[in-house]
Amino acid sequence: MSQYYEDEFKLKIVELYNQGRKICDLSKDYQVSTTTIRDWVKRYNSSGKFSSNGILSLEERRIKELEKENRWLQKENEILKEAMLIVGKKKSK
């Protein structure tokens, strides 16, 4: 079973590593696997955030939801435009 860690905790570990602490020492002190710490350090030092590869922050999830809703509304708008054209053609006959 995977463990969930808050971003504040992850950031603390990354900062300690960046200050010179060894991954193996951090792993022992905080009971987090060395692989997990290595992954946090790599992600945070390259992008400034912990989310990646399908793991989205709350803000990123909200943006994706809004983009999806926007696409749906655009399609709905196109359908309504086409329906208005068809109704307009029938009335003119």
OpenMM code with the backbone's topology and positions (N, CA, C; nanometers):
from openmm import Vec3, app, unit

residues = "MET SER GLN TYR TYR GLU ASP GLU PHE LYS LEU LYS ILE VAL GLU LEU TYR ASN GLN GLY ARG LYS ILE CYS ASP LEU SER LYS ASP TYR GLN VAL SER THR THR THR ILE ARG ASP TRP VAL LYS ARG TYR ASN SER SER GLY LYS PHE SER SER ASN GLY ILE LEU SER LEU GLU GLU ARG ARG ILE LYS GLU LEU GLU LYS GLU ASN ARG TRP LEU GLN LYS GLU ASN GLU ILE LEU LYS GLU ALA MET LEU ILE VAL GLY LYS LYS LYS SER LYS".split()
positions = [
    Vec3(0.0846, -0.1178, 0.0000),
    Vec3(0.0000, 0.0000, 0.0000),
    Vec3(0.0888, 0.1235, 0.0000),
    Vec3(0.0591, 0.2185, -0.0868),
    Vec3(0.1431, 0.3365, -0.0967),
    Vec3(0.1047, 0.4383, 0.0102),
    Vec3(0.2031, 0.5117, 0.0538),
    Vec3(0.1873, 0.6131, 0.1574),
    Vec3(0.1716, 0.7494, 0.0920),
    Vec3(0.0824, 0.8332, 0.1454),
    Vec3(0.0662, 0.9691, 0.0942),
    Vec3(0.1416, 1.0644, 0.1856),
    Vec3(0.2184, 1.1534, 0.1264),
    Vec3(0.2930, 1.2542, 0.2013),
    Vec3(0.2519, 1.3925, 0.1535),
    Vec3(0.2322, 1.4828, 0.2469),
    Vec3(0.1996, 1.6215, 0.2142),
    Vec3(0.3188, 1.6875, 0.1448),
    Vec3(0.2907, 1.7842, 0.0577),
    Vec3(0.3972, 1.8544, -0.0141),
    Vec3(0.4931, 1.9265, 0.0814),
    Vec3(0.4411, 1.9758, 0.1934),
    Vec3(0.5275, 2.0449, 0.2908),
    Vec3(0.6340, 1.9497, 0.3456),
    Vec3(0.5925, 1.8256, 0.3730),
    Vec3(0.6863, 1.7250, 0.4223),
    Vec3(0.7899, 1.6920, 0.3153),
    Vec3(0.7436, 1.6730, 0.1924),
    Vec3(0.8348, 1.6430, 0.0817),
    Vec3(0.9354, 1.7552, 0.0636),
    Vec3(0.8873, 1.8790, 0.0701),
    Vec3(0.9748, 1.9945, 0.0517),
    Vec3(1.0810, 1.9995, 0.1611),
    Vec3(1.0425, 1.9681, 0.2831),
    Vec3(1.1389, 1.9652, 0.3943),
    Vec3(1.2507, 1.8649, 0.3648),
    Vec3(1.2135, 1.7467, 0.3170),
    Vec3(1.3117, 1.6426, 0.2853),
    Vec3(1.4034, 1.6893, 0.1715),
    Vec3(1.3447, 1.7478, 0.0661),
    Vec3(1.4233, 1.7948, -0.0483),
    Vec3(1.5200, 1.9050, -0.0041),
    Vec3(1.4720, 1.9966, 0.0781),
    Vec3(1.5597, 2.1045, 0.1249),
    Vec3(1.6757, 2.0501, 0.2079),
    Vec3(1.6475, 1.9520, 0.2937),
    Vec3(1.7553, 1.8906, 0.3727),
    Vec3(1.8572, 1.8229, 0.2815),
    Vec3(1.8081, 1.7555, 0.1775),
    Vec3(1.8986, 1.6925, 0.0815),
    Vec3(1.9826, 1.7984, 0.0102),
    Vec3(1.9177, 1.9054, -0.0336),
    Vec3(1.9887, 2.0122, -0.1049),
    Vec3(2.0894, 2.0836, -0.0161),
    Vec3(2.0709, 2.0748, 0.1148),
    Vec3(2.1650, 2.1346, 0.2095),
    Vec3(2.2803, 2.0407, 0.2431),
    Vec3(2.2777, 1.9193, 0.1854),
    Vec3(2.3907, 1.8300, 0.2026),
    Vec3(2.3635, 1.6999, 0.2755),
    Vec3(2.2425, 1.6814, 0.3257),
    Vec3(2.2112, 1.5555, 0.3938),
    Vec3(2.2069, 1.4425, 0.2920),
    Vec3(2.2489, 1.3250, 0.3320),
    Vec3(2.2487, 1.2081, 0.2441),
    Vec3(2.1103, 1.1446, 0.2407),
    Vec3(2.0762, 1.0906, 0.1233),
    Vec3(1.9460, 1.0273, 0.1065),
    Vec3(1.9281, 0.9119, 0.2046),
    Vec3(2.0320, 0.8320, 0.2239),
    Vec3(2.0187, 0.7175, 0.3144),
    Vec3(1.9915, 0.7633, 0.4577),
    Vec3(2.0518, 0.8751, 0.5000),
    Vec3(2.0270, 0.9282, 0.6350),
    Vec3(1.8843, 0.9815, 0.6469),
    Vec3(1.8391, 1.0518, 0.5446),
    Vec3(1.7023, 1.1035, 0.5457),
    Vec3(1.6014, 0.9893, 0.5490),
    Vec3(1.6310, 0.8846, 0.4742),
    Vec3(1.5440, 0.7679, 0.4698),
    Vec3(1.5291, 0.7062, 0.6087),
    Vec3(1.6397, 0.6917, 0.6784),
    Vec3(1.6368, 0.6338, 0.8141),
    Vec3(1.5660, 0.7268, 0.9120),
    Vec3(1.5966, 0.8551, 0.9048),
    Vec3(1.5409, 0.9513, 1.0002),
    Vec3(1.3902, 0.9708, 0.9844),
    Vec3(1.3410, 0.9670, 0.8606),
    Vec3(1.2000, 0.9984, 0.8345),
    Vec3(1.1185, 0.8782, 0.7868),
    Vec3(1.1779, 0.7590, 0.7865),
    Vec3(1.1109, 0.6358, 0.7445),
    Vec3(1.0448, 0.6481, 0.6065),
    Vec3(1.1205, 0.7015, 0.5116),
    Vec3(1.0770, 0.7125, 0.3732),
    Vec3(1.1816, 0.6406, 0.2891),
    Vec3(1.1378, 0.5649, 0.1904),
    Vec3(1.2336, 0.4882, 0.1103),
    Vec3(1.3283, 0.5807, 0.0335),
    Vec3(1.4472, 0.5318, 0.0086),
    Vec3(1.5465, 0.6102, -0.0651),
    Vec3(1.4981, 0.6395, -0.2073),
    Vec3(1.4273, 0.5445, -0.2672),
    Vec3(1.3738, 0.5640, -0.4021),
    Vec3(1.2732, 0.6785, -0.4041),
    Vec3(1.1885, 0.6834, -0.3037),
    Vec3(1.0882, 0.7899, -0.2955),
    Vec3(1.1555, 0.9254, -0.2799),
    Vec3(1.2529, 0.9335, -0.1917),
    Vec3(1.3241, 1.0606, -0.1703),
    Vec3(1.3953, 1.1034, -0.2978),
    Vec3(1.4613, 1.0094, -0.3624),
    Vec3(1.5321, 1.0394, -0.4875),
    Vec3(1.4348, 1.0949, -0.5925),
    Vec3(1.3150, 1.0352, -0.5985),
    Vec3(1.2121, 1.0799, -0.6923),
    Vec3(1.1654, 1.2216, -0.6582),
    Vec3(1.1417, 1.2499, -0.5302),
    Vec3(1.1003, 1.3837, -0.4884),
    Vec3(1.2045, 1.4873, -0.5263),
    Vec3(1.3308, 1.4553, -0.4980),
    Vec3(1.4405, 1.5486, -0.5273),
    Vec3(1.4470, 1.5758, -0.6774),
    Vec3(1.4396, 1.4707, -0.7563),
    Vec3(1.4472, 1.4856, -0.9023),
    Vec3(1.3320, 1.5710, -0.9547),
    Vec3(1.2106, 1.5396, -0.9110),
    Vec3(1.0935, 1.6149, -0.9569),
    Vec3(1.1001, 1.7610, -0.9146),
    Vec3(1.1269, 1.7827, -0.7859),
    Vec3(1.1227, 1.9196, -0.7348),
    Vec3(1.2364, 2.0041, -0.7918),
    Vec3(1.3545, 1.9490, -0.8001),
    Vec3(1.4694, 2.0260, -0.8497),
    Vec3(1.4598, 2.0537, -0.9998),
    Vec3(1.3842, 1.9726, -1.0734),
    Vec3(1.3720, 1.9972, -1.2171),
    Vec3(1.2528, 2.0863, -1.2522),
    Vec3(1.1437, 2.0794, -1.1726),
    Vec3(1.0235, 2.1546, -1.2098),
    Vec3(0.9713, 2.2490, -1.1022),
    Vec3(1.0246, 2.2392, -0.9823),
    Vec3(0.9762, 2.3242, -0.8738),
    Vec3(0.8455, 2.2773, -0.8134),
    Vec3(0.8042, 2.1541, -0.8492),
    Vec3(0.6818, 2.0974, -0.7918),
    Vec3(0.6967, 1.9461, -0.7827),
    Vec3(0.6050, 1.8847, -0.7126),
    Vec3(0.6135, 1.7405, -0.6923),
    Vec3(0.5244, 1.6613, -0.7863),
    Vec3(0.4231, 1.7244, -0.8422),
    Vec3(0.3311, 1.6505, -0.9279),
    Vec3(0.3889, 1.6283, -1.0664),
    Vec3(0.3643, 1.5109, -1.1202),
    Vec3(0.4040, 1.4770, -1.2568),
    Vec3(0.3454, 1.3427, -1.2940),
    Vec3(0.3464, 1.3134, -1.4226),
    Vec3(0.3037, 1.1819, -1.4731),
    Vec3(0.1694, 1.1365, -1.4168),
    Vec3(0.0676, 1.2208, -1.4361),
    Vec3(-0.0650, 1.1807, -1.3912),
    Vec3(-0.0972, 1.2173, -1.2484),
    Vec3(0.0007, 1.2563, -1.1742),
    Vec3(-0.0233, 1.2998, -1.0385),
    Vec3(-0.0367, 1.4507, -1.0428),
    Vec3(-0.1599, 1.4991, -1.0327),
    Vec3(-0.1856, 1.6399, -1.0525),
    Vec3(-0.2145, 1.7108, -0.9215),
    Vec3(-0.1696, 1.8340, -0.9144),
    Vec3(-0.2029, 1.9155, -0.7988),
    Vec3(-0.3491, 1.9554, -0.8083),
    Vec3(-0.4024, 2.0079, -0.7014),
    Vec3(-0.5416, 2.0507, -0.6990),
    Vec3(-0.5682, 2.1550, -0.8068),
    Vec3(-0.4759, 2.2484, -0.8223),
    Vec3(-0.4904, 2.3534, -0.9231),
    Vec3(-0.4861, 2.2947, -1.0643),
    Vec3(-0.3954, 2.2016, -1.0886),
    Vec3(-0.3846, 2.1383, -1.2209),
    Vec3(-0.5112, 2.0583, -1.2530),
    Vec3(-0.5653, 1.9882, -1.1517),
    Vec3(-0.6894, 1.9135, -1.1729),
    Vec3(-0.8041, 2.0075, -1.2081),
    Vec3(-0.8111, 2.1208, -1.1381),
    Vec3(-0.9171, 2.2184, -1.1642),
    Vec3(-0.9050, 2.2738, -1.3064),
    Vec3(-0.7833, 2.3030, -1.3492),
    Vec3(-0.7616, 2.3525, -1.4857),
    Vec3(-0.8072, 2.2480, -1.5870),
    Vec3(-0.7732, 2.1208, -1.5646),
    Vec3(-0.8144, 2.0144, -1.6567),
    Vec3(-0.9664, 2.0039, -1.6613),
    Vec3(-1.0319, 2.0142, -1.5453),
    Vec3(-1.1777, 2.0091, -1.5414),
    Vec3(-1.2383, 2.1247, -1.6207),
    Vec3(-1.1839, 2.2446, -1.6019),
    Vec3(-1.2350, 2.3616, -1.6728),
    Vec3(-1.2118, 2.3515, -1.8232),
    Vec3(-1.0967, 2.2979, -1.8639),
    Vec3(-1.0698, 2.2783, -2.0062),
    Vec3(-1.1676, 2.1778, -2.0663),
    Vec3(-1.1965, 2.0719, -1.9917),
    Vec3(-1.2922, 1.9716, -2.0385),
    Vec3(-1.4312, 2.0332, -2.0520),
    Vec3(-1.4713, 2.1091, -1.9514),
    Vec3(-1.6016, 2.1755, -1.9569),
    Vec3(-1.6080, 2.2736, -2.0738),
    Vec3(-1.4985, 2.3449, -2.0988),
    Vec3(-1.4925, 2.4398, -2.2094),
    Vec3(-1.5106, 2.3686, -2.3436),
    Vec3(-1.4422, 2.2554, -2.3628),
    Vec3(-1.4576, 2.1781, -2.4872),
    Vec3(-1.6019, 2.1319, -2.5049),
    Vec3(-1.6636, 2.0854, -2.3961),
    Vec3(-1.8013, 2.0381, -2.4017),
    Vec3(-1.8947, 2.1530, -2.4401),
    Vec3(-1.8770, 2.2697, -2.3802),
    Vec3(-1.9611, 2.3855, -2.4105),
    Vec3(-1.9419, 2.4327, -2.5548),
    Vec3(-1.8192, 2.4255, -2.6053),
    Vec3(-1.7944, 2.4630, -2.7444),
    Vec3(-1.8682, 2.3686, -2.8402),
    Vec3(-1.8645, 2.2384, -2.8103),
    Vec3(-1.9365, 2.1412, -2.8937),
    Vec3(-2.0867, 2.1670, -2.8877),
    Vec3(-2.1356, 2.1918, -2.7680),
    Vec3(-2.2773, 2.2203, -2.7516),
    Vec3(-2.3168, 2.3449, -2.8310),
    Vec3(-2.2336, 2.4455, -2.8283),
    Vec3(-2.2589, 2.5694, -2.9022),
    Vec3(-2.2645, 2.5426, -3.0525),
    Vec3(-2.1720, 2.4609, -3.1029),
    Vec3(-2.1720, 2.4266, -3.2456),
    Vec3(-2.3000, 2.3522, -3.2841),
    Vec3(-2.3445, 2.2614, -3.1988),
    Vec3(-2.4676, 2.1865, -3.2261),
    Vec3(-2.5865, 2.2819, -3.2327),
    Vec3(-2.5919, 2.3758, -3.1399),
    Vec3(-2.7019, 2.4730, -3.1401),
    Vec3(-2.6989, 2.5622, -3.2635),
    Vec3(-2.5798, 2.6005, -3.3071),
    Vec3(-2.5678, 2.6814, -3.4290),
    Vec3(-2.6200, 2.6048, -3.5497),
    Vec3(-2.5820, 2.4772, -3.5594),
    Vec3(-2.6294, 2.3945, -3.6707),
    Vec3(-2.7806, 2.3766, -3.6651),
    Vec3(-2.8338, 2.3587, -3.5453),
    Vec3(-2.9783, 2.3430, -3.5301),
    Vec3(-3.0505, 2.4698, -3.5729),
    Vec3(-2.9966, 2.5855, -3.5400),
    Vec3(-3.0582, 2.7125, -3.5810),
    Vec3(-3.0577, 2.7258, -3.7325),
    Vec3(-2.9508, 2.6832, -3.7975),
    Vec3(-2.9450, 2.6894, -3.9446),
    Vec3(-3.0509, 2.5996, -4.0067),
    Vec3(-3.0673, 2.4791, -3.9508),
    Vec3(-3.1652, 2.3856, -4.0050),
    Vec3(-3.3070, 2.4408, -3.9850),
    Vec3(-3.3347, 2.4929, -3.8666),
    Vec3(-3.4677, 2.5501, -3.8392),
    Vec3(-3.4913, 2.6708, -3.9289),
    Vec3(-3.3909, 2.7540, -3.9491),
    Vec3(-3.4047, 2.8708, -4.0345),
    Vec3(-3.4336, 2.8330, -4.1778),
    Vec3(-3.3728, 2.7262, -4.2280),
    Vec3(-3.3952, 2.6792, -4.3653),
    Vec3(-3.5365, 2.6265, -4.3811),
    Vec3(-3.5879, 2.5561, -4.2807),
    Vec3(-3.7222, 2.5000, -4.2876),
    Vec3(-3.8268, 2.6114, -4.2873),
    Vec3(-3.8042, 2.7171, -4.2117),
    Vec3(-3.8996, 2.8283, -4.2050),
    Vec3(-3.9042, 2.9056, -4.3355),
    Vec3(-3.7930, 2.9129, -4.4065),
    Vec3(-3.7880, 2.9903, -4.5303),
    Vec3(-3.8533, 2.9185, -4.6474),
    Vec3(-3.8831, 2.7908, -4.6341),
    Vec3(-3.9453, 2.7154, -4.7442),
    Vec3(-4.0929, 2.7338, -4.7484),
] * unit.nanometer
topology = app.Topology()
chain = topology.addChain("A")
for resn in residues:
    res = topology.addResidue(resn, chain)
    for name in ("N", "CA", "C"):
        topology.addAtom(name, app.Element.getBySymbol(name[0]), res)
